[in-house]
Amino acid sequence: MPEPRDLVEYQSDHDLLIRVDQKVTDLVAKFEARDKVYVTQSEFWPVKVLVYGCTGMMLTSVIGALLYLIIRH
């Protein structure tokens, strides 16, 4: 397997360090932009309450239907 240096001709260590620095800078910028997109826990609370409420109602209806079938026989 060729060394990474052999794959790119005529690149000095300085050029490679500049490319690495640019990639790290881009990654840092992406992570900082990503933090602005996320929802905080206080903003997520109403959604959580709705989902848990709907899930609880569905499970209650399934358990009630199963109990009805067991008691009826």
C-alpha positions, 0 to 999 in steps of 0.5 A: 500500500502506498504511503499517503505522501506518495499519493499526492505529488510535490506536496510539502509538509507545510502544505499538508499542515495548511490543509489539515488546519483548514479541515479542522477549522471547517469541522469547528464551524460545523459543530458551532452551527450544529449547536444553533439547530438543536432544541433545548430541553425546555422547548422540547417539554410540550412535545414530550408531554403530548407523545407520552400522553398519546402513547399512554392512551393507546396502551390503555385502550389495548390493555382495556380491550385485552381485559374485555376479551378475557373477562367476556369469556 
